Amino acid sequence: MSRTSSPDEQRSVVWISHRNDERCSRCGKEIWKGTFIVAERVEGIRCLDCAGFGDLVFLASGDAALTRRAVAHSSRSAVVVRWSRTRGRNERQGVLVERKAIERAEEACKGDADRRAAKRDEQHARRQAEEKVYRQRFTARILELFPSCALEEAEAIALHACQKYSGRVGRSGAAKQLDAAAVTLAVRAHVRHAHTKYDALLMYGYDRFDARAGTRVRIEAVLELWRRSRPSGGQGP
């Protein structure tokens, strides 16, 4: 099945050089670290002038509306990327476009700045509301699985596990489906830190494997207690 290419895939790509020992394969000009280059298998490394992009201006990433409009107004453009050794991938840094395109884009952005700001605020409020509902559902699922867990503690677990961009278990796809195993992992992590000496053991020099082994029995005891149905009218342990 054919796949539709994204705009970035259809656009020329310019790299930011991370070496000082290269030269343009066409004009021989020395290329310094941080220089914009075009690298191709057939023609090798070329400077922007030899690649036909010497008249374009760099527009850094950060303002999506400005970038989108500048690219739309420019008859030629290129995506600028830099190789990240830590992440092992090319990361987008911005675009090269015509100077007049940036000027036109800036004017257009000034004209509807208030409307776009209002839209951003509306989107932010909607996302905040969605996150609140998700935490409430996560809390309810915790209490369903662990009915003797105190409400305040369940809310604290949900708040920590579901924090946006945290990479914690609450942000996983399984957790968002309120999968029992994923929710239990969040509860277990909380119990480990809040109801055992796990953190103190780490401070005393224990490695994580031994610290976890030393607190496993206590964790299971707390989880078993929380799994019991709460007595009628009770407030939890």
N, C-alpha and C positions, 0 to 999 in steps of 0.2 A: 504494500500500500504506500502510495506516495505521501510525503510530508511537506506541508507548506513551510517555506523558509521564513524565519523571522526577519524584521528589518535589519537587525545587526548582522545576520548571516549574509544578507545581500549586499551590505555596505563594505567598502574597503577597510582593512584593519591596519593600524599603525601601532608599532610597539615602542616602548621606552627602553632604550638600550641599558643594560646593566653591566656593560664591559667597556674597557678603555682601549682595547687592542684590535679594533676593527676599522676597516676603511670601506668607503662606498665602492661597490663593484663597477660602477660606471665612470665616475669622475675622479676616484681615488682620494677624495677628501677624508681626513681622519675623523672618526666618529667617537665622541666622548660619552662617558656614562651619563645617562639622563637625556641623551639626544633622541629625538623622534626618528624612527627608521621604518622602512618597509622591507620585510624579509620574505623572499620567495625562493622556491627550490631551483627554478631555472635561472633567474637573474641574480640570485643571492641578495646581499644586503645593499640597500640603496638609501641615500639621504632623501629628504623630502623634495628638494629641488629636482633631483633626477627621477623621482617617482611621480612628479607632477602635482605635488601637494604643497609646494613651497609658498604659495600665496595664501594658504589657509591659516586661520587663527585658532588657537586652542581654547576650548570652552570646557572648563572643569565640571565634573558631575556635581550634583547637589540641588539644582533647581530643575525638576523634571519638565515643568511647563516651558521654561526658557529654552532648554535643550531641544524639546520636541518642536518648538516653533522655529528655532534657528536652523535645525536640520531641514524642516519643511521649506524654508525660504532660501536655502542654499542650493545652488545647482550641482555642487559637488560636496561630498562630506566623507569622513572616515572616522571609525571608532578607534579610540586610543586605549590600549591596554598595557598593563605592566605585569610581569611574571612575579608571583609571590612564592618564594621558597618555602615559607612556613605552611602555606595552604596547598602548595603543589599545583597551582592553576594560574591562568591569566585572569586578572581582575580589571574591570573597566574603570578608567580614570576620567574619561570625558570624550569629547568629539573634536574633530577639526572641521571648521566650516568657514564660509566667506565672512569677512568682517561686516559687510553690509547686512548679511543675514542676522548677525547678532544684534545689530542696531535696530533692525525691524522687529526682531523678537522682543527686545527690551521695551520698545514702545508699546507693543501689543500687551505685554505683561503688565505694564503700568496702567493700561486702560481697564483691565478687569481684575486688578489686584484685590479690591475689596470683595468682589464676588468669589474669587478663589480662596481668600482667607475665610470667608463665611462657610464655604464648602468644606474646607479642612477642619474647621471647628465642628461642623455637623458630623463629619466622618469620625472625628476623634470621640465625640460624645456617643455616637452609635457603637463604636468599638468598646468604649468603656462600659456601656450598658451590657453588651454581649459578654464581656469578661465577667461582669458581676453575676449575670445569670449562670454562666458556666461554673463559677465558684460555688454558687448556691446549689447547683445540681450535684457538684462534686461532694459538697458537704453532706447533702442528703444521702448520697450513695455510701459515704463513709458510715453514717449512722444506720443505714440499712444493713451493712455488713458487720458493723460493730455497735450494736444498739446501746451498750453500756459506756461508750465513749462520751465524755461530756461535750455538749454542744460547742462551748467556747474552744475546746481543744480541737474538735473536728473542723471548726472554722479556721483555726490557726494552721492546721495541716493543709487545708485547701488553699489558703492564701499563699503559703510557701511553695507548695508543689506546683501550683498553676500559674506562678508568676511568669508573665510574658517575657520571651527571649531568654529565660533562665536555662533552658535545656534540661530542666528537671522532668521527672516522669509524668507530671501533670500536663506537660505540653506534647506528649506523645499521642499518636493517633489512637492507640488503644485506650488511653486515659480519657480522651475526648468522647469515646464511645462508652465511657463509664465501665470499662472492662474490670471485672472483680480482681483479677490478678494485678493489673496496673494500679488500681486504687489501693490495694493491699500493700504494694511496694511503697507507696507514699506514706501510708500509715506506719509501716515497719521502720522506715527511715526516721520518721518523727520520734517513734518510741526509742529507737537506738540513741538518739541525741538527747531526748528530754527525760527518759526514764531509766537510763543506765549510766555507767561510769565510762562509756565509750570515749568521750572527748578527753576525760582525765587520763585514760590509759594512753591515748596518743601523745598527750603532753609529757607523760612519764617515759616516752620512748618506745612504746609498743608499736609494731607495724600494724597496718590496717587489718591484715589477715588474722593476726593473733588477737587484736582488740575485738574483732567481730566474733571470733570463736569464744572469747571470754564473756561476751554479753548475750550470746544466743539464747541461753536458757531463760534469762530475765525477760528478753524480748518476747519469747513465746508465751511466757506466763502472763504478761500484760495483754497480749493479743487475745489469749484464751479468755481472760477476764472480760475484756471488752466485747467478745463475741456473745456473751451470755445476754439473754433478754433482760432489760431493765425492769426492776420491780415496779408495779403500778404506783405512780406518784413519786418515783425516785428521781434523783438529780444526777445519777451516775456516780462513779467512784471519785 
